[in-house]
Amino acid sequence: MPPSRADWHSSGGTGAYLTSTCTATKRDGSPCTLPSYGSDGLCWAHDPKNAERRRRGQSRGGKSKPSKELVSVKQRLSDLASDVLDGSVERGVAAVASQVLNVYLRAIELERKIKETDELEERLTALEKSAEATGGSRWGA
């Protein structure tokens, strides 16, 4: 359990409490510098219990590609605009079609936000359980 601020002042300390560092090694061979949690001495990123979540995060991280649905809708809107400009589709028909596609885009975005919220809730729950398991309070106070 970290010392209280009163302990820092009474002992003359001026720095923040230092946690133990992860005992794992990074891919490049250098030691991990993240704080460890729990008795195993590992950080969240190296703890085998988090392997599946880490894998899911890595598959998304930095490589986010638009869904096939989104690519399809963008192509349809582009084709629709071209058809209006060359006169093969009336403006009124194109306006209604673009409104329908816009509703579809909003539904895709809502689905994405719900999925993101669910994932964040899972991560928060895991962090809270980890903090409770290590003797920390739920909100760090």
C-alpha positions, 0 to 999 in steps of 0.5 A: 500500500502506498504511503500517505501524503502525511508519511511523505511530509513526515519522512522528508520525502518530496517525490511521488510513491514509486511502484514496482516495475514489470519484470517482463522483457519487451520484444526488443529485449529491453526491460519493460518500464510499466508499473506492475500490478499484483503479486506476479510482478507483471504489468497489464500488457504482459499479464497472461490473463489479459492475452485475449484482450491484448490481441483484440486491441492489437488487431484494432490499434493503429490499423483501424480500417473502415468497415466494408459497409462504410466503404460500400456506402461511400462508393454508392454516394460517389456513384450517385453523385456522378449519376446526378452530374451526368444526368442519368439520375434525377436530382429528387431521386438522388436526394431521397437515396442520399437521405436513406444512405445517410440514415444507414451511416448513422446506424453504422456509427451508433453500432460502432459507439455501442461496441466501443462503450461495451469494450471500455466498460469491460476494460474499466471493470478489469482495472477496478478488479485489479485495483481491488485485488492489489488492495487499492481503493476503487477510485484511488483515494 
